[in-house]
Amino acid sequence: MIHWLFIFSCFAGAGAGPVFTQQPTDLVVVAGQPVTLPCSIPGYHGMVLWLRDGMALGVNRDVSGYPRYDIVGDHSKGEYHLLIQRTEMQDDAFFECQAIQAAIRSRPARLTVLVPPDDPVIVGSPVVSLRAGDHLNLTCHADNAKPAASIIWIRNGLVLSGAMYSKTLLRDGRRESTVSTLYLSPSNIESGQQITCRASNKAAPNGKDTTVTVDIQHLPLVNLTVDPQPVLEGNLVRFHCAAKANPPVIYYRWAKGGHPIPEVTGDSYEVVVDHSFFTESVSCEVTNALGNTNISRNVDVYFGPRMAAEPQSLQVDLGSDAIFNCAWTGNPSLTIVWMKRGSGVVLSNKNTLTLKAVKQEDAGKYLCRAVVPRVGAGEKEVSLTVNGPPTISSTQTQQALYGEKGQIKCFIRSTPPPDRIAWSWKETVLESGTSGRYTVETVSTEEGVISTLTMSNIVPADFQTIYNCTAWNSFGSDTEIIRLKEQGEAPSGGVATLYLPIYHSVPLYFSVSIYLSLELSLCISLGLLCLYLDILSFFLSFYLNLSISISPSFSLPLALSTYLCLGLSTSISLYLSYVRYPYLCTSIFLFLPPSLASLSLSPSLPFHHSSSLPAPSPPSISIYFNLCLTNLDVCTDRG
């Protein structure tokens, strides 16, 4: 009705004189701020009406229906200004001032209300957490803005690029919401960084900020240190487990070689180390809310050789290969040496010792020795047993006393052990037990088998018999020929008792002491030369007698050399006796008696055992010849 009243008044009052000296103009205002729309009609005292988007707000000064609205100005001057306190979004409209009786109206004035965005919000703020290695995805929204807010991202004072934007018109059709999304790669973010979302529009040109802190969460970062190292076995070592974790560390767990150490719960572990720490690592496991991190370290422990693979003794057939394996551990690096026991020859410097086509002499003990320089050494002994025919090692000539019990021993090395051992002589074969005067006994030792042939009441024929010791096993046999020799005996008092090899019933006594005293007494009257010859002949004859009768090693070359010396001495004596000193003609006899006697007494000369040479003289001939020459020597010396 008011609208129609206005139209009517317009036509009825045409041609009247009041005009607007002030009328509303387009304005822009920020919501919440006051604004005044001017309207002045001087000299007009009629009804004034304000319209908003064509709707009357009130007549004259009465706008009681709009508490935020008020009509201000000097009424007497025709001032009807519209004051809007705290503008709101609904005030964004066209306003018009009308003088009804004067039938005039102002031009429409556009009041634009700007609305700043609400404080921006970053999803997940104030702290955005993510796992290390993940991309950072930040979302910021600024709502209820007119016009729509613009959003930028700022880090360390620099605007970040690459954000994506979207706008949404609200239901009132005027305000909008803006959403911005920022993506950052793991390499472009750091924990603790602050990123700001700034939203602005014409109502808030300086913008509104909100900030988020980036919290990069990660599994514990662990550094395990060992101090000191390298370290000698038996010394104290400290392990320290330094960890950085987000979220914080919950607990530590220690283990050695995969076995937990429950008594240690902190970040340090102290222990006296041994060789096992070189191969069995110590681990520290650190746990936080995201999970755990495990790190391990071996200790550089210096220790002497320790057996890793023990070599085994071998038993191989003759001609086969023998392969020994031996492994040691040690730190620092060790040296391996293979040697045979009793030999200084290095056979190998490797873990493996290979003996090609082994022989019997290869059997024995072998050493695998390991040396760690300046730390220690170790060795392991193994045996090599060679399967093959028996080997007999016995003295070929053994001794016994006439008339006593005698023994002949046969030492047999055999792998496998001998199946059979037999003694044979003349027409007799005896493997074990007793047969007449003979008994065979066999004893096993660590070194081999000893077979003993025992003869009771040794008779002369036993010294002329050849004895055979024979052993057999599955690989073959071996035989040793053994002779029995009469054992000599030297009584005290400086007198040597000599026995003939055949005529044992009549011993021949050669008294050195009597002979020497006799020769010295005779030579005193004849002078120094005779004394010299007598002493020379004595010592040569004495040496010959003792060598032949006592020394078991006397041989044909020794006898021949002795006879050569005797011949030379005899020639000198003959020359001196018959050419230079005739009165010394009998001096040759000082040499001949003991020498000739010695020829008949030698029990060990090789040719005495030869059937091609005559047997030695009977003892009666030797005694008689010796005494006769001695008496002749005495007589001539005295003459």
Secondary structure, DSSP 8 states (H G I E B T S, - for coil): -HHHHHHHHHHHTTT-----SB----EEEETTS-EEE--B-TT--S-EEEEETTEEEEETTB-TT-TTEEEES-GGGTB-EEEESS--GGG-EEEEEEETTTTEE---EEEEEEB-----EETTTTEEEEETTS-EEEEEEEEEEBS--EEEEEETTEEE---EEEEEE-TTSS-EEEEEEEEE-GGG--TT-EEEEEEEETTEEEEEEEEEEEEEEEEEEEEEEEES-SEETTSEEEEEEEEEEES---EEEEEETTEE-TT--SSEEEEE--THHHHS-EEEEEEETTEEEEEEE---EEEEEEEEE----EEEETTS-EEEE-EEEEES--EEEEEETT---EEESSSEEEE-S--GGG-EEEEEEEEETTTEEEEEEEEEEEE-S-EE---SEEEE-TTS-EEEEEEEE-SS--SEEEEEETTEEESSEEETTEEEEEEE-SS-EEEEEEESS--GGGGG-EEEEEEEETTEEEEEEEEEEE-----SSS--EE--SS-TTS-EE--HHHHHHHHHHHHHHH-HHHHHHHHHHHHHHHHHHHHHHT-TT--HHHHHHHHHHHHHHHHHHHHIIIII-GGGGGGHHHHHHHHHHHHHH-SS-GGGG-TTS-----HHHHHHHHHHHHHHHHHHHH-
